[in-house]
Amino acid sequence: MPENLRLERVSDAGDLIFFWLFKKLYISSWVPISYHSSLYTNGRTKVLVSPNSWAGVGAVFPNVEVRHLHAVIALGEELNFTKAALRLHLTQSALSRQITEIEKQLRFRLFTRDNRRVVRVELTDAGRVFVEEARSSLLHMERAFHLARAADDGADNVLTIGHSHEAEQAWVSDLLAVRLPLYPKLAIRLISQFSIELVRSVLAGELNLALVTAPPEDSQIEAAPFVLTPLYAALPEGHAAAQKEHLVLQDLAKDEWILFARRVHPVVHDAIMDAARREGIAPKRAHDIITPQEAIHLVSEHVGVAILTKPTALGCRAEGVVVKPLSDESLCFRTCVILRKDDDSRLANEFARSFLRKYAYQRRPPMPIELPQPARVVSIKKANPDRRR
């Protein structure tokens, strides 16, 4: 290796990728690395890296590949080799081999195995930390390349916006339709995640804003509601309550329930179970699913009844399955635009305000809410009937 390694700037895109990954992977995680940048008279920036800077990188960052990170994340979320392998389109033995490889390189256990139930695993304390950081690393890497591509394409600004799988298509269309005169070359990047992941990503600065149904209360989050999202029940057409216009939970009391797993949407999951307890209902069995397609399929197979949000319930239909609204008011949730409370980005706030305007004249408009300076996002009040002509 040369005595001084010179990395010369070749493009704005190259700058973004290099500095983002260099900062994320080295500067923030390995203090001994030294570097400095110098601005030359010809305006070209060069980064000079001391030859000793790279010594020991292999020891701190062993030969861990992206596939290893995906494997750990999938197994850490499923806690089941069979389900994680299906999710990654791998054989169970291939997944087991990848987990063994990364644990061998890290020299500590990420998972504990039960010899009596080989398929099931549990995360160790180190594993829980690793899964969280692995998610963040993958998001940062993806964002680095996306921002670099946007810079190469000439986009002046990029907004990264999250939404959940249950988001109504009209909401996403309205996001894409927003036009801001001050930002004519604005590029929008959409990311789909579970609701709880959207909140974490906004707090971590990985998302500028997100659309979330029933976001958890958090002092660091500002939430501006724009629509009310009720719950629906999907049930076999031969069910005793299938002919009713509106259902109550008591109509489903004798059935097995199919619900989104708590880790997918903890607020909604807990609200359903709390409402059941208030009604004195103890479901025979609650099946946890991740996608609405799974839920509707199980209903069509007469496994039980599914309780879903409106967009997912109405967006997935199957022969022999009917979808009916639930009338319990406690099972109607606010869907919000969420931002980090200390985010003073004028772009993000202007975009949120413009999006909320589209929902100003809904039958039940959102509650007034303020977002950080310099721009404020407030819900639009009902039009004054006296002023209508």
DRENKOLMAR-804332 format. One line per 8 residues: number of its first residue (from 1); for each residue y, x, z of C-alpha. Coordinates in steps of 0.001 Angstrom, whole numbers. Each point is the difference from the previous one (the first is absolute). Layout:
# residues N
NUM) Y/X/Z  ... .
# end
This chain:
# residues 389
1) 0/0/0  3469/1389/-810  2108/1226/2876  2392/-2895/-402  -1258/-3147/-1665  2824/-1648/-1952  -313/-3664/-832  2630/-910/-2533 .
9) 1391/-3468/-372  -934/-1448/-3367  1016/-3641/334  1171/-2685/2413  -3519/-1415/-12  -1429/3378/897  2493/332/2854  -1033/-3331/1485 .
17) -3719/720/-99  334/3557/1301  2391/-646/2847  -1651/-3258/1110  -3486/1461/179  1223/3367/1314  1865/-1729/2837  -2744/-2540/735 .
25) -2961/2360/-120  1450/3280/1213  3436/-1/1587  -559/-3025/2255  -3545/934/929  -74/3796/191  2959/1594/1697  -690/3690/-879 .
33) 705/-549/-3701  3323/1528/-974  1970/-746/-3129  3544/-9/-1245  1804/-1124/-3093  2754/1778/-1854  2526/-1394/-2425  601/2424/-2853 .
41) 3146/224/-2050  -1717/-1537/-3012  -594/-3178/2030  -3757/327/78  -1626/-356/3390  -2903/2222/964  -2177/-144/3088  -1093/3345/1401 .
49) -3194/-145/2014  -960/2898/2214  -3472/1396/-841  -1010/-593/3629  937/-3680/-300  -3304/-879/-1603  -2153/1936/2428  -2054/-2353/2103 .
57) 668/-3109/-2090  -3711/-284/-725  -720/106/3715  2490/-2734/842  -785/-2102/-3083  -3714/431/-741  -1470/-974/-3345  585/-3711/500 .
65) 284/-2012/-3203  1640/-3352/-656  -3459/-1586/-317  -703/1074/3589  3152/-1751/1206  -927/-3205/-1840  -3497/174/1488  1263/417/3579 .
73) 2577/-2793/-386  -2525/-2447/-1467  -2620/726/2669  2652/-36/2731  1065/-3494/-1079  -3432/-1473/-692  -1922/1840/2772  -3044/-668/-2121 .
81) -1538/2423/-2520  -1304/-2749/-2278  3325/-1844/-257  2036/3206/-358  -2315/1311/-2727  276/-3278/-1946  3774/109/318  96/3553/-1411 .
89) -2649/-712/-2657  -2231/2708/1470  -3562/105/1196  -399/18/3752  -1483/3496/-128  2958/1314/-2040  2450/-1409/2538  -2004/1450/2891 .
97) 30/3386/-1718  3800/-81/-409  501/-896/3659  -2351/2807/1050  1881/2452/-2245  3422/-768/1444  -1242/24/3613  -1635/3368/-643 .
105) 3243/1395/-1427  2126/-1430/2809  -2507/1141/2636  250/-3210/2003  -1390/-3510/-174  1972/-2852/-1554  -2726/-2596/614  -2744/-653/2511 .
113) -3315/-1348/-1287  -2387/-2260/1816  -3506/1326/-717  -1397/-3491/404  2496/-1455/-2495  677/2720/-2536  2172/-2190/-2221  2541/-753/2764 .
121) 2432/2651/1225  2950/308/2358  3108/2157/-312  503/2818/2474  3492/554/1435  470/2816/-2504  -1280/-2292/-2757  2553/-2705/794 .
129) 2836/2505/-250  -1425/1485/-3192  -323/-3392/-1731  3640/-887/729  1269/3358/-1255  -2306/-55/-3025  1459/-3370/-1035  3495/1440/341 .
137) -895/3120/-1998  -1405/-2020/-2895  3057/-2255/-33  2346/2986/15  -1895/1694/-2800  18/-3160/-2105  3687/-502/703  794/3612/-941 .
145) -1527/-401/-3442  1569/-3428/-515  3488/1225/908  -475/3038/-2209  -1020/-2179/-2919  3000/-2268/576  2293/3044/18  -1593/1243/-3208 .
153) 503/-3431/-1593  3672/58/941  17/-2717/2671  3003/348/2319  -1547/-1812/2960  -3464/-1066/1052  -756/-2773/2502  -3512/-88/1424 .
161) -864/-3568/1019  -3154/-1190/1716  -1739/-3352/-25  -3330/-1276/1253  -2895/-1343/-2018  1022/-3494/1132  3454/222/-1582  801/-2828/-2363 .
169) 370/1126/-3599  3420/-1666/-154  1249/2281/2789  -1065/3108/-1899  1589/-1364/-3186  3250/-585/1886  -77/3589/1281  -361/1300/-3543 .
177) 2788/-2305/-1230  2652/1392/2373  2803/1773/-1852  2682/2017/1792  3125/857/-2061  618/3160/2059  -3507/1259/-744  -664/-623/-3717 .
185) -2902/2467/-155  -1714/-1207/3144  -3785/443/-89  -2247/-2177/2154  -3331/1232/1312  -2334/-2602/1519  -2724/775/2533  -2578/-2486/1306 .
193) -1272/512/3555  -1285/-1977/2966  2836/-1607/1978  -320/2333/2993  -2/3018/-2352  3201/-1254/-1646  1772/35/3369  -1239/3528/732 .
201) 1076/1206/-3443  3511/-1447/415  328/1671/3420  -1210/3314/-1454  2549/-185/-2812  -2727/-187/-2632  1256/-3449/-1089  3644/-990/-354 .
209) -820/-3628/731  -2956/-2380/-59  -910/-3673/-184  -2111/-867/3035  -1328/-3306/1291  255/-251/3796  1122/3575/659  -654/1144/3594 .
217) 3012/251/2276  1344/3542/-15  3348/1245/1278  185/2473/-2900  -456/-2659/-2697  2554/-2454/-1375  -1661/-3083/-1502  1787/-2530/-2226 .
225) -2176/-3118/-554  255/-1684/-3392  -2919/-2487/-198  -2456/-1764/2283  -3657/688/-708  -2523/-2599/1227  -3737/475/366  -2601/-1774/-2099 .
233) -3693/-686/484  -2529/579/-2767  -3141/-2088/471  -2969/-1262/-2016  773/-3191/-1925  -2814/-1728/1861  1599/718/3398  770/-3052/2163 .
241) 3728/828/-22  242/831/-3715  1629/-3346/-869  2823/300/2544  3495/916/-1182  754/2164/3044  -2408/1588/2418  100/955/3657 .
249) -2121/2694/1607  -2178/-2655/1645  -1194/-937/-3500  -1507/3492/-210  -1265/276/3574  -3708/-209/-891  176/2536/-2824  -317/3754/-190 .
257) 3421/1480/-747  862/2577/-2640  3193/1876/910  1924/3053/-1089  -1077/2867/2241  2396/660/2846  911/3419/-1364  1070/-1678/-3252 .
265) 2418/-2427/1681  -27/155/3824  2810/-2524/573  -1555/-2722/-2165  -3531/697/1270  1113/-213/3639  2037/-3154/-641  -3041/-1759/-1477 .
273) -2235/964/2924  2698/-959/2538  415/-3410/-1639  -3785/-473/114  -74/802/3725  2786/-2496/665  -2044/-2647/-1789  -3110/931/1949 .
281) -1734/1205/-3162  -2518/2844/93  -1024/768/-3601  -3730/574/-405  676/3307/-1701  3052/1621/-1562  -651/1995/-3177  2546/2755/-666 .
289) 1050/566/-3605  2636/2104/-1739  678/-1809/-3291  449/-3725/-743  -2605/296/-2764  -2595/860/2655  1029/-3022/2056  -188/-2481/-2885 .
297) -3376/1382/-1087  -1420/-444/3511  1313/-3573/91  -1643/-727/-3365  -3252/1321/1493  391/-2446/2918  288/2789/2579  2946/-1714/1679 .
305) 3673/-963/-433  2815/2464/-660  3518/-47/1446  2457/1755/-2296  3693/228/-816  1295/-2249/-2747  322/2508/-2888  -3492/1393/528 .
313) -1593/-3392/570  1523/-1568/-3117  -347/3130/-2125  -3780/240/351  -2003/-3019/-1017  -3736/-495/-461  -2192/-2877/-1078  -974/-2174/2938 .
321) 2862/1247/2225  3051/-2077/987  3182/1284/1645  1952/-2117/2508  3127/775/2084  -214/291/3796  2513/-2161/1837  224/2082/3200 .
329) 3638/1168/197  -983/3073/2002  -1900/1177/-3077  3057/150/-2247  1509/3487/-227  3244/1543/-1149  -246/2389/-2926  2704/2642/294 .
337) 1703/2872/-1733  -327/2845/2481  1975/3250/177  265/2752/2549  2828/-837/2396  1689/3383/-334  -201/24/-3803  3609/178/-1179 .
345) -924/274/-3689  2507/-1998/-1987  -2495/-376/-2835  -2761/-1465/2193  2377/-2395/1723  1645/-1149/-3244  -3407/-588/-1516  -1188/-2025/3000 .
353) 3160/-2111/-48  -380/-724/-3713  -3652/-975/457  807/-2324/2922  2625/-1812/-2084  -2788/-1343/-2199  -1336/-1933/2997  3369/-1226/1299 .
361) -536/-3639/-942  -3577/-431/1161  -659/-3193/1955  -349/2032/3195  2165/3091/-399  -516/3166/2061  1665/651/3322  3218/2084/-99 .
369) -715/3675/466  1997/3189/-194  -1084/3290/-1492  1495/3426/680  3387/1139/-1279  1448/742/-2464  -1545/-2978/-1718  -1062/-3142/1797 .
377) -2700/-2381/-1059  525/-3484/1326  -1872/-3104/-879  1947/-2527/-1986  982/-3141/1867  -812/-3407/-1349  2442/-1244/-2573  2537/-2352/1575 .
385) -849/-3550/-1223  3706/-927/114  772/2609/-2644  -2640/-1156/-2446  1323/-1932/-2929 .
# end
